[in-house]
Amino acid sequence: MRIYLNHRFVAETKAVVSVFDHGFLYGDGVFETVRAYEGRLFRLDEHLTRLKESARGLNITLPRTLPAWHRLLYQTLAINHLKNALVRITVSRGTGPIGLDPALCRKPTLVIIPRAFNGCPETPHRKGWKVAIASVRRTPSQALNPRIKSMNFLNNILAKIQAKGNHADEGLMLSLDGYLTEGSVSNLFLIKRRRLYTPAAGLGILEGITRQVVIELAKENRIPLHETRLRPSDLYKADECFLTNTSMEIMPVVKADGMKIGDGKPGPITRHLHEAYRAQVRFECGI
Ligand code: PDD
């Protein structure tokens, strides 16, 4: 695979950044993951806008204009002969002497890592995932704006470690005051009496691009949607539950903290929304 590093494409073995990069030293930077379907990057503008906003939140000026990003990302796919792929964009503060002051770094480091991706295997989608609520809480917005998709994912990583320790596939994090926020790499939706519920953005979540598509689809499909506060008990008592992100799209959840959700099988509204999601992808990507 050819990796884009700063100004050129290099072989994977040559794609190395300095030990003085502040992304490495302090997690000082932002990232984004975009998915390509049959050569088209889905909701690219939304991802690039979020990347730009994340960078702005850290006072990093995103190098290049948005049209230049478009060209560069499509070039990345072309050079690697990729049609179906995940593309990881990383923009770090850059290289500079040790010390927190951003002024120590002259220019951001830019990395684009593509990989072939034809979607998650069907089995997990058919069987559904197990989730576990982690003891580690979501970083509150007052400490770090969760809209900044930063290179520091430590509390999410701790939630993932705990989930795996509990034989679950994904760890959910609560806010400091005990409301459900999101998964370590995903947004959360619950269904109760044919209504859709998702933690409100104000609770301190990363507002996923996939989440936004689901919100739009719920409106189109006349499924009432509530962006609200949800407690763990709402999760345990839900009829259906699913998680969303760019790579897995919509993942049904069948167990939470060892308890069955609904009848313990992926639910019909979840399946319907996933079909609608895939149709939307095909429509927007011209497949
Ligand atoms: N991010 N919440 C968190 C904490 C996430 O890390 C992610 C995805 C999401 C879903 O966002 P979207 O629907 O835009 O993919 C929600 C993973 C780590 C990534 O982008 O690689």
Residues whose N, C-alpha, C, O or C-beta is under 5 A from the ligand:
A	BS01	PDD	E32 T33 E182 G183 S184 V185 S186 N187 L206 G208 I209 T210 R211 T244 N245 T246
